[in-house]
Amino acid sequence: MSDRYIRASDLKSFAFCKRAWFFEQQGVQSTLASERLKGTADHDQHREAVQVAVTTGKTASILVVLGIALALAALIWWFFR
């Protein structure tokens, strides 16, 4: 039995492109380094945008609840005045 383990990233590479996987196993450097860096930067930018959207949504929900509570408090104050 071989001491070589099959990693999930190997399976992903093989499923995506068998030829690229073969070249990786041979130690050939990819010529797409700049594209990978751009993809990583794009993913980072998207993650930050999603985090801002989630935070904004939570803030909006809190403000809506506070607005409803204030409206109810004003209505109760007006009713019992």
C-alpha positions as CSV (number, residue, x, y, z in Angstrom):
1,M,0.0,0.0,0.0
2,S,1.2,3.5,-0.9
3,D,2.1,6.1,1.8
4,R,0.5,8.8,-0.5
5,Y,-2.8,10.1,0.8
6,I,-5.5,11.4,-1.5
7,R,-6.5,14.9,-0.4
8,A,-9.8,16.6,-1.1
9,S,-8.0,19.3,-3.1
10,D,-6.5,16.5,-5.4
11,L,-10.0,15.2,-6.0
12,K,-11.3,18.7,-6.8
13,S,-8.4,19.3,-9.2
14,F,-8.9,16.0,-10.9
15,A,-12.6,16.5,-11.2
16,F,-12.1,20.0,-12.7
17,C,-9.4,19.1,-15.2
18,K,-7.6,15.8,-15.4
19,R,-4.7,17.3,-17.4
20,A,-4.1,20.1,-14.9
21,W,-4.1,17.6,-12.1
22,F,-1.5,15.5,-13.9
23,F,0.7,18.5,-14.5
24,E,0.4,19.4,-10.8
25,Q,1.5,15.9,-9.8
26,Q,4.5,16.3,-12.1
27,G,5.5,19.6,-10.4
28,V,4.7,21.8,-13.4
29,Q,4.0,25.4,-12.4
30,S,0.7,26.9,-13.5
31,T,0.8,29.8,-15.9
32,L,-2.5,31.1,-14.4
33,A,-0.9,32.6,-11.2
34,S,-2.2,36.1,-12.0
35,E,-5.7,34.9,-12.7
36,R,-5.7,33.0,-9.4
37,L,-4.6,36.1,-7.5
38,K,-7.4,38.1,-9.2
39,G,-9.9,35.4,-8.3
40,T,-8.8,35.4,-4.7
41,A,-9.1,39.2,-4.6
42,D,-12.5,39.0,-6.2
43,H,-13.6,36.5,-3.6
44,D,-12.3,38.7,-0.8
45,Q,-14.1,41.7,-2.1
46,H,-17.4,39.7,-2.4
47,R,-17.0,38.3,1.1
48,E,-16.6,41.9,2.5
49,A,-19.7,43.0,0.5
50,V,-21.7,40.1,1.9
51,Q,-20.5,41.0,5.5
52,V,-21.6,44.6,5.0
53,A,-25.0,43.5,3.6
54,V,-25.6,41.1,6.6
55,T,-24.6,43.9,9.1
56,T,-26.9,46.4,7.3
57,G,-29.8,43.9,7.4
58,K,-29.4,43.2,11.1
59,T,-29.2,47.0,11.8
60,A,-32.3,47.6,9.7
61,S,-34.2,44.8,11.6
62,I,-33.2,46.3,15.0
63,L,-34.3,49.8,13.9
64,V,-37.7,48.5,12.6
65,V,-38.3,46.7,16.0
66,L,-37.4,49.9,17.9
67,G,-39.6,52.0,15.6
68,I,-42.6,49.7,16.2
69,A,-41.9,49.7,20.0
70,L,-41.8,53.5,20.0
71,A,-45.0,53.7,18.0
72,L,-46.7,51.4,20.4
73,A,-45.4,53.3,23.4
74,A,-46.7,56.6,21.9
75,L,-50.1,55.0,21.1
76,I,-50.4,53.7,24.7
77,W,-49.3,57.0,26.1
78,W,-51.9,58.9,23.9
79,F,-54.6,56.3,24.9
80,F,-54.1,56.7,28.6
81,R,-53.4,60.4,28.6
